[in-house]
């Protein structure tokens, strides 16, 4: 029977699965975004220290993250890394939702590489004298970055950062393969039980769109704010 | 206040500053002039260590600027530096350009910093511009904000690196007026400039530089009143 039947996947049980899936997707997104931003900013700062080995280290990190698929990173963290950890660490992680922890680490570290590249290009467009002016006032190296350079770099990098944020939001769906019960995972569960495949995936498609559209809106609003300020 | 001894500065194989020996006393206003590429800006930039030196010694208020132990950030707070391109921070309002240094470097409470910043803006007649961003200000207004941004730290020395070179003619006057006023308060000042008007009116001494050397270091009167050195004459006639 080709007709669509959404009521089959909107029973109380499946509604609950979808809602918890959505909540998990949002949680993953927030944790990954905060982690990726923090690590991305750190990488950017480390890369600005005029010391060649550090620069090479960050370069190697960024290339490793960018040139290996995210799915592989997820597998390495979820299946590979625990083998290297002591039992006590494994016990702790296993009793604290290990799927979520490793998914956040893998996705955040992966996106951080891209964010640091975006910030770096944002810094490159700043005149070098901005940094000099800050240092001449008496700002420390880190103070100059924190108060003068990074805020401007963030604004310059806003379009690519919004883009990265969207990619990150969608990338959370990959966590399904290591068993994080987020939206995509729940949709697969539901279609497996109900055979309502199209219905299941169209519902989460709408859910993803409902998540990304506000991000796009927020991004363009921030860009407009910026533009009116500096011109 | 400033003492420069046997200072040399190389950029690769190029000697930008060559055996500079000079002193600036407290309250003196020194104008550095000379053809472009003669090392004026480089010399100024070595004084607050924006430019590292190759050999020699610079002392500011008795402190060796280039010694390892010196807290350069602390020292720089005592040395105001004004750039040719103003270099206000474009993401901050005129007011916040001044406030940020006070709150983040001096750790001053925000309301106290705001009060001091507003008083400085008032001094240069820019209170109505307090909440404008640099891009909304004229060049002359930006440079006046940049000058009081340095003054907010109550520095002992003010260094000016061609402060009027990027300005339209009608805005040069307002910046020079502020600098004259500052000189009159007894501030120790060094100014790289082609504005001989300012040198005539406000300077105590004039240094003429050429090819990385100070070739003439004399008081203002001697400089402008038929100085015997023919290079002074050549310089004066070249800029008029």
Interface residues (C-beta under 8 A of the other chain):
Chain A: X127 X129 X130 X132 X133 X134 X135 X136 X137 X138 X139 X140 X143 X147 X148 X151 X152 X155 X229 X230 X231
Chain B: X48 X50 X73 X74 X76 X77 X79 X81 X83 X85 X87 X89 X90 X91 X100 X101 X104 X105 X133 X135 X149 X150 X153
